[in-house]
């Protein structure tokens, strides 16, 4: 029989990355050797994304590229794209098994079945359970990439923003019981993990389906008391969760990093209303102010969509002002992508592609100027850096605020936390010297 070798290709978000690691550990437990995605293997698992039309295209491209390495390999496809469009995946000749976003670990059992059978499926097997009654899929990890581990605490979204397919791809809100999250984090600490990132499809919705005392603030407070806990970082948050009572509970936690990713999407209240977001621009800026008052060294990152249907020049300028007023360290700027079946796809006043790309360039330029100004203000200060990698004679790492820093180093400083004086920056990365 062929060797039990498998590569896992992961597309999309940090939740997908976590789930792929959980799949990898489950496969290793039954004797599979995990190899790189560019290697010839006897099996390939592709964990897909569907957040944009480009994501769909990349999913199909990745499936075909992986299969081209070994036409005889077993091919199993999971994730959001296969959940929402299994027919498009099954139309790709050579795919053996397709599952969705609520039963990802089923690829382990199915791959074992294929291997024991010793031949590929003549017809693609499709297993896409309904998400209406889906429960949180129990999975966990013990390994992590060098210093940082992502821990999935929540799945699903019920916001139904007019541009988004994620509720259809991920289903209703499901949370991992607090005790299970804490046990997983405790195990990662024992394994030497220096930073844990708590993530989900709608991280701020954690606990909505659990007993009242199991909420995001309670989870953070409990993890903060664990022996040996290092840094705790949060995944993307909807600005609507940033309320005084929430901030009061988390502002003095020793492990929580003063860095938050707020998924703003626009600086225009009119556009936010059209998107059916849960806040307007004034409420978003109020959330920023609450966090800045609570965390003196705070840095913020965000996502913004430009070219949403009906977005006027004034609306776009309000997004530019938001970036400047909120002083975001980093902004992920996306052109609006029409998704079939969403309300926004049928809206009037669709923005031409050339205008979208022009606005992406302008807002990216604005964001770069704001970032450079922030880094200017940090030069000369001393910061704590958790080093994660080494390249070209430099050790690279991040501060708790998620400032990327490099220092000259003859060797790998992996997992060390050092005091560094910042001396310059190139607009993206700060260079420093060890204190």
Backbone torsions as a table, in degrees:
resi	resn	phi	psi	omega
1	UNK	NA	154.7	179.0
2	UNK	-65.4	158.0	175.2
3	UNK	-62.7	150.7	177.0
4	UNK	-89.6	78.8	-180.0
5	UNK	-117.2	137.8	-176.3
6	UNK	-144.1	141.9	172.4
7	UNK	-115.9	143.9	-179.0
8	UNK	-119.5	118.0	176.9
9	UNK	-97.5	128.6	-176.8
10	UNK	-117.9	125.5	176.6
11	UNK	-114.3	146.9	171.9
12	UNK	95.7	-143.0	-161.9
13	UNK	-82.2	176.4	178.6
14	UNK	-65.1	-29.3	176.8
15	UNK	-63.5	-43.4	176.6
16	UNK	-60.8	-39.9	179.0
17	UNK	-60.8	-44.3	177.7
18	UNK	-61.1	-47.5	-176.9
19	UNK	-63.9	-35.6	176.8
20	UNK	-65.8	-38.0	177.3
21	UNK	-65.5	-39.4	177.7
22	UNK	-64.4	-40.5	176.0
23	UNK	-62.0	-44.3	-179.6
24	UNK	-59.6	-45.3	-179.6
25	UNK	-65.1	-37.5	178.5
26	UNK	-67.4	-36.7	177.4
27	UNK	-68.9	-41.6	177.4
28	UNK	-60.2	-35.6	-178.3
29	UNK	-64.5	-22.3	178.3
30	UNK	-110.1	20.8	168.2
31	UNK	98.8	7.0	179.1
32	UNK	-86.2	139.1	176.2
33	UNK	-94.2	124.0	-178.6
34	UNK	-85.8	124.4	179.9
35	UNK	-121.2	171.4	-179.4
36	UNK	-70.5	156.5	-174.4
37	UNK	-70.0	-13.3	178.8
38	UNK	-95.3	2.3	-178.3
39	UNK	-94.3	155.4	174.5
40	UNK	-78.5	122.1	-176.5
41	UNK	-129.1	168.2	176.6
42	UNK	-87.2	-8.3	178.0
43	UNK	-153.9	151.3	176.5
44	UNK	-134.6	136.8	174.0
45	UNK	-117.4	128.1	179.5
46	UNK	-117.4	119.0	-179.3
47	UNK	-101.8	107.6	-165.3
48	UNK	-96.2	166.6	179.4
49	UNK	-129.6	155.1	178.1
50	UNK	-139.4	24.6	-172.3
51	UNK	-66.9	-28.7	176.7
52	UNK	-136.2	169.2	175.2
53	UNK	-62.0	-34.6	177.2
54	UNK	-64.4	-35.9	177.1
55	UNK	-61.7	-41.9	177.8
56	UNK	-61.1	-45.7	-179.6
57	UNK	-61.6	-43.1	179.6
58	UNK	-64.5	-35.0	178.5
59	UNK	-61.9	-49.1	179.0
60	UNK	-62.4	-42.6	179.8
61	UNK	-62.1	-42.3	-178.3
62	UNK	-66.5	-41.9	178.3
63	UNK	-57.8	-47.7	-178.7
64	UNK	-66.7	-39.7	-179.5
65	UNK	-64.5	-42.3	179.1
66	UNK	-64.1	-42.7	-178.7
67	UNK	-65.4	-30.5	-178.5
68	UNK	-66.9	-21.4	179.7
69	UNK	-71.0	-31.1	178.1
70	UNK	-156.0	97.1	-177.5
71	UNK	-60.8	-17.0	-179.2
72	UNK	-94.0	-1.8	-176.8
73	UNK	-70.9	152.1	172.2
74	UNK	-76.5	133.6	-176.0
75	UNK	-124.2	121.2	-178.7
76	UNK	-124.3	130.5	-174.8
77	UNK	-119.8	132.4	-179.9
78	UNK	-136.1	176.8	173.4
79	UNK	104.6	-169.4	-169.5
80	UNK	-69.4	-38.5	179.5
81	UNK	-66.8	-42.2	178.9
82	UNK	-69.0	-27.2	176.7
83	UNK	-66.8	-45.4	-173.5
84	UNK	-88.9	-21.9	-175.7
85	UNK	-143.2	59.5	-178.4
86	UNK	-62.4	-28.7	-179.9
87	UNK	-65.2	-37.0	178.6
88	UNK	-67.4	-35.3	178.2
89	UNK	-71.7	-44.2	-178.6
90	UNK	-67.3	-20.0	177.4
91	UNK	-71.7	-14.1	177.2
92	UNK	-83.2	112.9	-175.8
93	UNK	-61.5	131.4	175.7
94	UNK	106.7	-6.9	176.7
95	UNK	-76.3	127.7	-176.7
96	UNK	-88.8	-38.3	-171.6
97	UNK	-148.1	137.8	177.6
98	UNK	-128.5	127.2	171.3
99	UNK	-130.5	173.1	-173.5
100	UNK	-100.6	-145.7	-175.2
101	UNK	-98.8	-5.7	-178.1
102	UNK	-106.9	-4.8	-177.8
103	UNK	-138.1	45.0	-173.6
104	UNK	-63.6	-34.0	-178.4
105	UNK	-69.5	-10.0	177.7
106	UNK	-65.1	-18.2	178.6
107	UNK	-64.4	-25.9	179.8
108	UNK	-66.5	-51.0	179.9
109	UNK	-64.0	-42.4	-178.1
110	UNK	-67.4	-37.9	177.9
111	UNK	-65.6	-39.7	175.4
112	UNK	-60.6	-41.7	179.0
113	UNK	-62.8	-44.5	179.8
114	UNK	-62.3	-43.0	-178.3
115	UNK	-63.9	-42.3	179.9
116	UNK	-67.9	-34.7	178.0
117	UNK	-68.8	-34.3	175.8
118	UNK	82.2	12.2	177.7
119	UNK	-154.0	155.7	-179.6
120	UNK	-71.8	158.4	175.4
121	UNK	-69.2	137.2	175.5
122	UNK	-73.7	-32.6	174.7
123	UNK	-122.1	139.7	-179.8
124	UNK	-62.9	129.9	174.7
125	UNK	-87.3	127.2	-178.8
126	UNK	-117.8	126.5	179.0
127	UNK	-132.8	92.4	-178.0
128	UNK	-121.2	88.3	178.9
129	UNK	-65.4	156.0	175.5
130	UNK	-63.7	139.6	178.4
131	UNK	-85.3	-10.3	-174.1
132	UNK	-58.0	-37.5	-177.6
133	UNK	-115.4	19.6	-176.8
134	UNK	-64.2	144.4	173.7
135	UNK	-108.1	166.4	178.1
136	UNK	-63.4	124.1	-179.1
137	UNK	-76.0	118.4	-176.0
138	UNK	-70.5	117.4	175.5
139	UNK	-153.9	157.5	179.3
140	UNK	-154.4	166.3	178.4
141	UNK	-129.2	156.0	173.9
142	UNK	-121.6	-15.3	-177.5
143	UNK	-105.0	165.9	179.0
144	UNK	-158.5	163.1	-176.9
145	UNK	-85.6	95.4	174.4
146	UNK	65.8	-78.3	-174.3
147	UNK	-121.1	-24.6	-168.5
148	UNK	-118.2	139.4	177.3
149	UNK	-126.2	136.3	172.6
150	UNK	-93.1	132.9	178.3
151	UNK	-122.3	118.0	179.8
152	UNK	-79.0	119.4	-178.6
153	UNK	-109.3	-11.3	-171.4
154	UNK	-155.3	150.7	176.5
155	UNK	-136.9	158.1	174.9
156	UNK	85.4	160.8	179.7
157	UNK	-151.1	138.3	179.6
158	UNK	-122.3	19.9	-177.4
159	UNK	-76.0	-33.5	178.3
160	UNK	54.9	49.1	172.5
161	UNK	-62.3	147.2	-168.4
162	UNK	-69.5	-14.8	-177.2
163	UNK	-101.1	-3.1	-161.1
164	UNK	-113.8	140.1	176.8
165	UNK	-102.3	0.8	-173.0
166	UNK	-62.5	-39.7	176.0
167	UNK	-55.5	-37.6	177.8
168	UNK	-71.9	-30.0	-177.3
169	UNK	-85.4	-25.3	-173.3
170	UNK	-119.8	-18.5	176.2
171	UNK	82.6	-165.7	-175.4
172	UNK	-72.1	168.8	179.8
173	UNK	-67.6	126.8	173.2
174	UNK	-134.4	135.2	-177.8
175	UNK	-116.7	146.5	174.8
176	UNK	-77.9	129.0	179.8
177	UNK	-50.9	140.3	-172.1
178	UNK	-57.6	-41.0	179.8
179	UNK	-60.3	-36.7	-180.0
180	UNK	-70.7	-38.5	176.3
181	UNK	-62.2	-47.3	-178.2
182	UNK	-61.8	-42.4	178.5
183	UNK	-62.5	-39.7	179.6
184	UNK	-65.8	-43.6	178.3
185	UNK	-63.6	-40.7	179.2
186	UNK	-60.1	-42.1	178.3
187	UNK	-64.8	-38.1	177.9
188	UNK	-66.5	-37.9	176.4
189	UNK	-60.7	-44.8	179.0
190	UNK	-60.7	-30.6	179.5
191	UNK	-81.9	0.8	176.2
192	UNK	98.1	10.5	-179.9
193	UNK	-66.5	130.8	-177.7
194	UNK	-98.2	-19.5	-179.2
195	UNK	-146.2	130.6	178.5
196	UNK	-113.7	130.9	176.0
197	UNK	-109.6	115.2	178.4
198	UNK	-85.8	120.5	-171.9
199	UNK	-135.3	161.4	178.5
200	UNK	-167.3	176.2	176.2
201	UNK	-69.5	-38.3	172.7
202	UNK	-137.2	78.4	-169.7
203	UNK	-52.2	-40.0	-178.0
204	UNK	-66.1	-15.6	179.6
205	UNK	-86.1	3.0	-178.3
206	UNK	-54.0	131.7	174.7
207	UNK	91.9	-6.3	-178.4
208	UNK	-62.4	-23.7	179.1
209	UNK	-105.2	9.1	-178.8
210	UNK	-109.8	171.2	173.4
211	UNK	-52.8	152.0	-170.6
212	UNK	-54.2	-34.3	-176.0
213	UNK	-78.8	-9.2	179.3
214	UNK	-98.1	85.6	179.1
215	UNK	-128.4	179.0	-174.0
216	UNK	-63.0	-42.6	179.3
217	UNK	-63.1	-42.6	179.4
218	UNK	-63.9	-40.0	178.4
219	UNK	-62.1	-45.3	179.6
220	UNK	-62.9	-40.8	179.4
221	UNK	-64.1	-40.4	-179.0
222	UNK	-68.1	-45.0	179.2
223	UNK	-63.9	-35.0	-179.0
224	UNK	-60.5	-23.6	-177.6
225	UNK	-90.9	-3.0	-177.7
226	UNK	-70.0	137.6	176.1
227	UNK	-63.1	131.3	175.8
228	UNK	83.3	3.3	-178.8
229	UNK	-64.1	135.4	176.9
230	UNK	-97.9	-117.2	178.6
231	UNK	-92.3	144.6	172.5
232	UNK	-123.9	124.9	-179.7
233	UNK	-120.1	149.3	179.8
234	UNK	-102.7	144.9	171.9
235	UNK	-71.8	-172.7	-176.0
236	UNK	-56.8	135.6	179.9
237	UNK	-120.8	140.6	168.9
238	UNK	-72.0	131.3	-178.7
239	UNK	-55.1	-22.9	-176.8
240	UNK	-66.3	-18.5	178.9
241	UNK	-78.6	-17.6	-175.1
242	UNK	-80.4	87.3	178.9
243	UNK	-117.7	158.9	-176.1
244	UNK	-52.7	-43.6	-176.9
245	UNK	-65.8	-35.7	178.1
246	UNK	-69.0	-46.8	-178.7
247	UNK	-63.9	-39.4	178.9
248	UNK	-60.0	-34.0	-177.9
249	UNK	-77.3	-28.4	-173.3
250	UNK	-103.3	-12.5	-168.8
251	UNK	-68.3	-22.2	-178.1
252	UNK	-106.4	10.3	178.9
253	UNK	-70.2	130.6	-174.3
254	UNK	-72.2	-27.4	-174.4
255	UNK	-90.9	-23.3	-173.8
256	UNK	-72.4	126.0	-178.4
257	UNK	-76.2	146.2	178.7
258	UNK	-83.0	53.4	177.8
259	UNK	-138.9	126.0	-179.8
260	UNK	-131.3	138.1	174.5
261	UNK	-102.4	108.0	-179.9
262	UNK	-99.8	122.4	-177.4
263	UNK	-82.3	83.6	-173.0
264	UNK	-73.6	-48.5	178.6
265	UNK	76.3	-33.9	176.9
266	UNK	-165.1	157.4	174.6
267	UNK	-100.6	0.8	-178.1
268	UNK	-100.6	124.8	178.2
269	UNK	-63.2	-34.8	179.3
270	UNK	-65.1	-43.5	178.8
271	UNK	-68.0	-41.9	178.3
272	UNK	-59.5	-39.3	177.6
273	UNK	-65.7	-40.3	178.5
274	UNK	-66.5	-31.3	176.0
275	UNK	-76.4	-14.5	-174.0
276	UNK	63.9	41.2	171.4
277	UNK	-76.9	167.1	-171.9
278	UNK	-93.5	13.1	-173.9
279	UNK	-154.2	165.1	171.5
280	UNK	-112.0	-178.8	-174.1
281	UNK	-65.7	-35.4	178.9
282	UNK	-65.7	-42.1	178.5
283	UNK	-66.0	-36.4	178.1
284	UNK	-63.7	-44.3	179.0
285	UNK	-67.8	-30.5	175.6
286	UNK	-65.3	-38.3	176.7
287	UNK	-63.0	-42.2	177.5
288	UNK	-60.4	-44.5	-179.3
289	UNK	-63.6	-42.0	177.7
290	UNK	-58.2	-45.0	-178.6
291	UNK	-68.6	-40.8	-179.2
292	UNK	-64.8	-36.3	178.4
293	UNK	-69.2	-29.4	-176.4
294	UNK	-87.9	-29.7	-175.8
295	UNK	-123.8	99.7	-173.3
296	UNK	-57.9	-31.5	-177.8
297	UNK	-102.8	19.3	-172.1
298	UNK	-52.7	139.8	165.2
299	UNK	-127.8	144.7	-177.4
300	UNK	-123.0	144.6	170.9
301	UNK	-125.9	164.8	-175.4
302	UNK	-159.2	170.8	170.6
303	UNK	-117.8	140.6	175.0
304	UNK	-138.0	131.7	175.5
305	UNK	-96.6	130.0	174.7
306	UNK	-113.7	155.8	178.9
307	UNK	78.0	23.8	175.2
308	UNK	-65.7	146.8	-178.1
309	UNK	-49.4	128.0	178.9
310	UNK	85.7	-1.0	-179.5
311	UNK	-67.6	115.4	179.8
312	UNK	-85.0	172.9	175.7
313	UNK	-60.1	-39.2	179.3
314	UNK	-64.9	-41.3	177.1
315	UNK	-59.3	-45.5	-179.8
316	UNK	-63.0	-41.6	179.0
317	UNK	-62.3	-31.8	176.4
318	UNK	-66.9	-33.9	174.2
319	UNK	-66.3	-38.9	176.4
320	UNK	-61.5	-42.6	-179.8
321	UNK	-66.6	-36.9	178.1
322	UNK	-59.7	-45.3	179.5
323	UNK	-59.2	-40.9	-179.0
324	UNK	-72.8	-45.3	-176.3
325	UNK	-68.9	-40.1	-178.4
326	UNK	-80.9	-16.1	179.7
327	UNK	54.3	63.5	178.8
328	UNK	-76.5	133.6	177.0
329	UNK	-66.2	-38.3	-178.8
330	UNK	-147.1	140.5	179.5
331	UNK	-127.9	122.2	171.3
332	UNK	-88.4	110.6	-176.2
333	UNK	-101.1	126.7	-178.5
334	UNK	-123.5	139.1	168.7
335	UNK	-76.6	142.7	178.0
336	UNK	-57.4	133.9	180.0
337	UNK	-117.1	120.5	-178.5
338	UNK	-69.2	125.1	-179.9
339	UNK	-114.5	121.7	-177.5
340	UNK	-56.0	133.7	177.3
341	UNK	91.4	-8.3	178.7
342	UNK	-91.3	151.0	178.9
343	UNK	-56.4	-37.0	-176.7
344	UNK	-65.3	-29.0	-179.1
345	UNK	-64.7	-25.8	-178.6
346	UNK	-98.3	1.1	-178.2
347	UNK	-70.8	151.2	175.1
348	UNK	-76.5	171.7	176.5
349	UNK	60.7	45.2	172.7
350	UNK	-64.0	139.9	-175.6
351	UNK	-86.3	133.2	178.1
352	UNK	-59.3	149.0	-176.6
353	UNK	-60.5	-38.7	-178.0
354	UNK	-66.3	-33.7	177.3
355	UNK	-69.0	-41.6	177.1
356	UNK	-56.2	-49.3	-175.7
357	UNK	-67.6	-32.6	175.8
358	UNK	-64.5	-42.0	-179.8
359	UNK	-69.3	-36.1	174.8
360	UNK	-57.9	-46.5	-178.5
361	UNK	-63.8	-43.6	-178.1
362	UNK	-66.0	-44.8	-178.3
363	UNK	-70.3	-35.2	176.7
364	UNK	-63.7	-38.3	177.6
365	UNK	-64.9	-43.2	177.6
366	UNK	-61.9	-44.8	-179.1
367	UNK	-62.8	-38.5	179.1
368	UNK	-65.0	-38.5	179.1
369	UNK	-66.3	-40.8	178.4
370	UNK	-65.5	-42.9	178.7
371	UNK	-61.2	-44.1	179.7
372	UNK	-61.6	-38.8	178.4
373	UNK	-65.0	-41.0	177.5
374	UNK	-61.4	-46.1	-177.9
375	UNK	-67.5	-34.3	174.6
376	UNK	-55.0	-42.8	-177.4
377	UNK	-71.1	-15.4	-179.6
378	UNK	-93.3	-18.6	-180.0
379	UNK	-60.5	130.6	-177.3
380	UNK	98.9	-15.5	-179.7
381	UNK	-86.6	163.7	176.1
382	UNK	-108.0	136.2	-176.2
383	UNK	-136.7	161.7	173.6
384	UNK	-98.0	128.5	-177.0
385	UNK	-119.6	130.1	171.3
386	UNK	-94.9	113.2	-175.1
387	UNK	-84.0	138.4	-171.0
388	UNK	-123.8	-27.3	-175.1
389	UNK	-151.4	171.6	-179.3
390	UNK	-140.8	131.8	-179.5
391	UNK	-159.5	135.1	173.8
392	UNK	57.9	35.6	178.6
393	UNK	82.6	7.4	179.6
394	UNK	-123.3	143.6	167.9
395	UNK	-96.0	135.9	-177.5
396	UNK	-117.1	142.5	176.8
397	UNK	-162.8	-170.9	-177.8
398	UNK	-132.1	149.7	171.3
399	UNK	-81.6	168.9	174.6
400	UNK	-56.2	-30.0	-179.4
401	UNK	-81.2	1.0	178.3
402	UNK	74.6	28.1	169.6
403	UNK	-79.1	126.8	177.2
404	UNK	-82.1	133.6	-174.7
405	UNK	-133.0	142.7	172.7
406	UNK	-127.8	146.1	174.5
407	UNK	-134.7	148.8	176.5
408	UNK	-64.6	134.3	-177.0
409	UNK	-153.2	136.0	178.6
410	UNK	-77.5	-19.9	-177.5
411	UNK	-141.3	174.6	-179.4
412	UNK	-72.0	127.4	178.5
413	UNK	-105.0	24.2	-176.1
414	UNK	-46.1	129.2	174.7
415	UNK	73.2	5.1	176.0
416	UNK	-88.1	141.6	173.1
417	UNK	-108.1	119.7	-175.0
418	UNK	-129.7	152.8	174.7
419	UNK	-82.5	130.4	-175.3
420	UNK	-133.1	138.0	173.4
421	UNK	-97.7	124.0	-178.5
422	UNK	-80.3	130.5	-174.6
423	UNK	-116.6	-22.6	-179.5
424	UNK	-166.0	176.3	174.4
425	UNK	-155.3	160.1	179.5
426	UNK	-109.5	17.9	-177.7
427	UNK	96.2	-16.2	179.8
428	UNK	-129.1	-50.8	-175.7
429	UNK	-114.7	136.6	174.3
430	UNK	-88.1	140.0	171.7
431	UNK	-102.4	140.0	-178.1
432	UNK	-138.4	179.4	175.5
433	UNK	-133.0	142.0	-178.9
434	UNK	-63.0	135.7	179.4
435	UNK	-82.2	NA	NA
